[in-house]
Amino acid sequence: MELIDVSGYLAEEKIVIAQRYLIPQARTETSLTEDQFVIEDGAVEDIIKHYCRESGVRNLQKHIDRVGLFLPMRKLTDVALLKVFRKAALQIADRMSAGSEATVDSNTPAGSESPVDSETPARSESPQPKIVVNSENLEKYVGRPKFTSDRMYDQTPPGVIMGLAWTAMGGSALYIETVLKRPVDYASDKEGTLEVTGNLGDVMKESVKAALTVAKGILAKDEPDNRFFDKAHIHIHVPE
């Protein structure tokens, strides 16, 4: 069996794909014109950076489709609310007319009607609604960003380092935190231990053990009499 490695798209390539294919497709599916449905390049870049970090464009397409459905869904909501308000207004009008009939003056001449202007004003056409998405109003259409920042510390404290991990999104940076479980007792006969926690796979756990072996080798070379790693009880945690 031959395996074909397909590389992912760059952010610049995703923007071009979105503007040339995904956004026009969303316009077609929602029956919106190019003037009614606009997503600026800055908004597409923010979607890629803060919402869709996978190597492909499937999730990007879902977010663009969500933006395209915003206007039709709002129209449906407005129509439903209009029906509710119209029904309530008719009920109120019926009650008011029923009460006013009892107080109508009986001396009103029969056949007399209030003058009605035969000319009704022309109904002005309301402007066509449209969607213009930019970096400022993007959150209104797709919700709060899923990825805000990869940096938790301006300067990492002792025992904390940055690492790289492969994820379903393609890859991300993560923090690796290390702390001593208790003070080192060099007089004890017990050997040191290593505890690893977090959502880690076997490869990551093996990498932690390999890193400890390398650290022991470096310490033994520079300070042969230092038995820190032999007696220390170390806890390594990866939050993400």
Buried (B, 14 or more C-beta within 10 A) or exposed (E): EEEEEEEEBEEEEBBEBBBEEBBEBBBEEBEBEEEBBBBBBBBBBBBBEBBBBBBBBEBBBEBBBBBBBBBEEEEEEEEEEEEEEEEEEEEEEEEEEEEEEEEEEEEEEEEEEEEEEEEEEEEEEEEEEEBEBEBEEBEEBBEEBEEEEEEEEEEBEEEBEEEEBEEEEEBBEBBBBBEEEEEBEEEEEEEBEBEBEBEBEEEBBEBBEEBBEEEBEEBBEEEEEEBBBEBBBBBBBBEE
